Amino acid sequence: MRKGGIALKKNDEIEVEIIDNGINLEGIAKYENKVIFIPGALKGEKVKARIIKENNSFCIGKIEDIISKSSDREEPFCSAYKRCGGCSGQHISYGRQLKIKKELVKNTLEKQKVEYSKLNDVIGMGIPLNYRNKAQYPVRRTIEGENKIGFYAKRSHDVIENEECFIQNQEIDKLSKEIFKLLLLKGFTGYNEQDNTGDIRHILIRRGYHTGEIMVVVVVNKKEIFDDVRIEEIIKILKEDENIKTIVLNLNMSKTNEILGNKEKVVFGSGYITDCIGKYKYYISSKSFFQVNTIQAEVLYNTLKEKLKLKGNEILFDLYSGVGSIGIFLSDSVKKVYGIEIENQAVKMANMNLELNNIKNAEYIAGSVESKIVEFEKRSIKPDIIVVDPPRKGLDLDSIEYIIKFRPKKIGYVSCSPATFARDLKLLSPYFEIGDITPVDLFPNSEHIENITVLSLKENK
């Protein structure tokens, strides 16, 4: 055991008190004024840790022994938990997870010196298990020729097998493994990343939470598999499940971390399934962005709607609108919705969703925000409200500039990243008052958290 006085180095063992939890739910300690990150440790615990990485500014430790346990520590329910990179919070009681996530949001906002009216408690999930409506499993072949399906290990592309994933919907979790066995039975092999060989890269399955409709996507590494007779035999078997509405083959031959390639072939059904958020129905394709936790997505959208306090006479811009899920959800409470989205395929899907729901007061346009602002100015169209739900990287500076130029009365901001959320609020704050902030837990047992706030235009701006 290290006694102190000499700089920490790899394999040193230390005893420390955990003073906080970090953005990945890891424990944080200090030892001789150096920050130590210890995955799996909980605030309030005392642990013996071995240093596995050391540099000038911090160290990473591995728990060797828990000297005093937190009352919020629980036994992980998944056998692959310690190795799999899918969730990081199974060892923490769900109530404590929600408190940690609120604290993380608070700390992030304070670091950016963002002034807001109130940070509400996190809205959690009743039963925080089996919530994912989308599974995407890598299929790999090892150097020894063994085929595997599972999830990636933490910070690597090693595939970890497990009998059951407790955050996936049970039906699609089971179906993924059955399809894997079928493919092997027909002589297909997993993908080898080292030499870019093999047949099957991923099995992706989506399931409508309310409709029960299932889409199967098999990502292949060879174009000739599109017309392979063995695929037809597999399709014949899968079609016996009446919930499977469509089957898609996707081609990805590039050496990339991207799961889906640009070319695909619908080999059964329409290429779409449907699901609902609230009273609205949405088409979902292989590449559609659709919230993976349908129950909490309804909570998220209802919370946004409530906070916007819509009167029914507003013009609403849904920027970076994707397939139109938010704009459509709000359409019954405003005069008009204009959606702007740069991806043509997403705009096509948004317009299909308008037709599906018989919505007449919405319009989705393909193009960049900066190019379409001129068009709206020529048409003398000005938004009363702007809603944004950007990707994890947040809004870019051009987007913020155009939002400020529009001068909406309100901005509804939905975020999946506390860091970029805080950064963007800071940039908008000279012009807009930031209301209360509500975190919503769409990803129980993981480190992720969504946030919602409504910003109001300052009178003198």
Disulfide bonds with the S-S distance in Angstrom:
none
